[in-house]
Amino acid sequence: MLVIDIQQLSKRYSMGDQTVNALEEVSLKINKNEYVAIMGPSGSGKSTLMNVIGCLDTPTSGLYNFNNVNVSQMNDNQLAEIRNRQIGFVFQTFNLLARSNALHNVELPLIYAGKNKSERIELAKNALRQVNLENRMLHKPNELSGGQRQRVAIARALVTNPSIILADEPTGNLDTKTGEEIMMLFEELHKKGNTIILVTHEEYIAEHANRIIRLRDGKIEQDEKVEKRILYNN
């Protein structure tokens, strides 16, 4: 089942009297339950592509169908609706509310979705169980380690049962061992049927995916299926 269908997509920005071609006629398809890494050097267009895929930005030209719906020309309110209900975001900096406990942080997307309180709490607890953090749900971010904060962020991404999980450098603020634990968690979520799109500049992080898309100068330079590497040698 096709989740993302991008055809001849371009994104241009004006910087003074210059035009920057951030993306140039990019075409790609991503199916349900794929695990895709998007890579590229600084200025390659990977962040712009992530923003378009995540409905945080719209293309200058071309077509973007998300779950068979053309989102290319949607307005801000329509895009916000798609983001809230169908896309789970995981960021390098966690983006948690400092004064709220883990449970409330995970519950937030459900408040925007209009769920009642009892349903919100049950769904948030279930999401925290999925990331093995049920015993820390009443702790605030400053009472959690970096890895635990990222697990809260992943639970928040999961809580709406989104069509895709979009992770932007999810291990960037973590040490190597903790980062590997987070990547193992993504592996488990993928096995459970989640569609994961990972944006990273780290080769060893990208190797956790089944497919790597490499960008350069706003174009897809390479799109290949990859062999999964062995995550741990016990």
N, C-alpha and C positions, 0 to 999 in steps of 0.2 A: 504494500500500500504506500503510495507516494505522499509524503508529508510536505516536502519542499520542492518546488519546481521553479527555478530561476532561468529566465531566457533573455540573452542579449542585454544584460543589466549593466547600466553605466551610472556613475555618480560623479558629478563635477562640482567643485567649489570655486568661488571667486575669492581671490586674495589680492586685494588692491586692484591693479589693472591686469592681473594674471589669472588664468583659469587652471586649476589643478584637477587632473583626471585621476581621482582616487580609485575608481573602478572602470574598466573598459570592456564592455560587451562580455561580461561574465555569464556563463551558462552552467548550471549544475542541478542535479536531482539528488534528493536524500530520501530514502525510504524509512518507513516505520521500523524501529528497533535497530537502526544503524548506530554505530559508534564512530564518529568522524572527528578527526583533528584538523584544524585549519592552522597552517604555519606560514611564516614569511618574515623577512627582516623588517625593521622599522621603515615605515613608508610604503610597504608593499600593498596595503589596502585591506589587511586582515581585520583591523578594528572597524573600518567602514563596512565591510561585508558582515561582520558580526552585528553591527547596529541595524543594518537593513534586515537581516534574518530575524533579529529580535524585535522588529517593528518599532525600533527607537528612531529610525530615520526612513525616509522614502527615497527611491531612486530618481535620478534625473530623467532616465529613459529606460525602456525595457520592461519586462513583466516579472512579477513575483506572485506566484500562487502558493498560498499556505493552506493546507488541508482543502484543496480545490476551491479556495476563495481568493480572488484577486485583491491583494492588499496593497498593490503598487500605488494607488491613487487615493487611499483612505485618508480621512482627516484625523486630527490628533485624538479626538474622542473615540473614534472607531479603532484606531491603533491601540489606545490605552485598554480598550475592552479586550482585544486580542491578547495583549501582553498579560493582562491580569488573569485571564481564564485559561490560556493555552500555552504560555511560555513560562518556564521556571528558570530564574536567573541565579547564577552563583558567581560572585565577584571576588577578586583578589583581596580586597579590603573588607570583606564580610558584609559591610553595610548593615550592621545591627543597631537597634536603638539601645543606647547605653543604659538608660534608666528602666528598661523593661526586661523581665526575665525571659528565659529561652522559650517558654510556652507562649508568651504573648508575642514575641518576635515571630514565631512560626504562624501564629494565628492571624497576623495582620492581613495577608492577602484575602483571607476569608471574610474579614470585616468589609473590605472593599467590594467583595462579591455578594454581600448582603445575607450571609448565612447567620442563623440565630446562634446565640451564645453557646448553648449546650452542644450543638452540632460542631461549632468551631473548635471547642475544647477537645472533643473526642477525635476529630480529624487531626488536630495539632499533636495530640498525644500519640496517635498512631504514626504520624510522620517522624516524630522523635524516636519512637521505637525502631523504625526502619534504619535509623542511623546510629542505633545503640547508645542513645543519650537520654533514655527515659528517666534515669536516676539523677539527672542534672537539670530537669526541666524548670525548676524554680530558682535556678541560679542566674544572675545577671552576667553580661559579657565579661566584666572585669573580674569575675570569679571563675572564669573558664580559661583553659589553655587555648592557644591559637588553633590547634587541631579541633578542639571541641567547639570553638566559635564557628569554624568552617562547617562542622557537622550541623550546627543550628541553621546556618545559611542554606545548606543542602536540604534540610528538612523543610524549611520555608519554601524552597523551590518545588518540593514534591507535593506540598499539602493540597494544591488545587488539582492534582492528577493531570499535569500538563501534557500536551502533545510532544513537546521537546524540552530537554534541559540544556540550557545554554551556559556554559562555564567559561569565564574569561580569566585566564591565568590563575586557576583555583588553588595552586600550590605556591604562588609567587611570594607569599608572606610566611611560608612555613619552612622549617628545616627539612632536610632530605628524608629522614625517617618518617616524620609526621606527614609529609607530602606523599610518601609512598602509601601510607595508611589511607589517606583520602582517595588516592587513585584506586586502591583495592575496593573502597566503598563504591566508587563509580562503576567498577567492574561488576560488583554484586547487583547494583541497580540496573545495569545493562542486561544482565542475565534474567532479571525479573521482567524485562520487556520494555524498559525505558529507552527512548531515543535520545542520544547524548551527542552534543556538538561542543567540542572543546577547542578553545583558542589558546595557543601557546607558542612561545619561541623556543621551548626546550625540547630537544629531540627525544630524550628519554621519557618525557611525559607523553609526547605524541605517540610513542610506540605502544602505549596502552590501548590505542584505538584500533579498529579494524580497517580503517581507511584514512589516508592522509592526503589533504589537499594543500598544495604549496602555491603560494601567491608571490608574484614579483611584478613590480611596476603596474599594479592594478589589474593584472591578468593571471589566469590560472596557468601556472608553469607545469604542474604535474598533479595528477589525480590517480592515486594507486591504492589498491587493496594491499594490506600488509599482514604478515604473519604475527600473531600475538607473541610477545616475548614472555619468558617465564618470569613471573613477578617475584617469587621468592625461591631461594634454594634452602630448604629446611634440612 
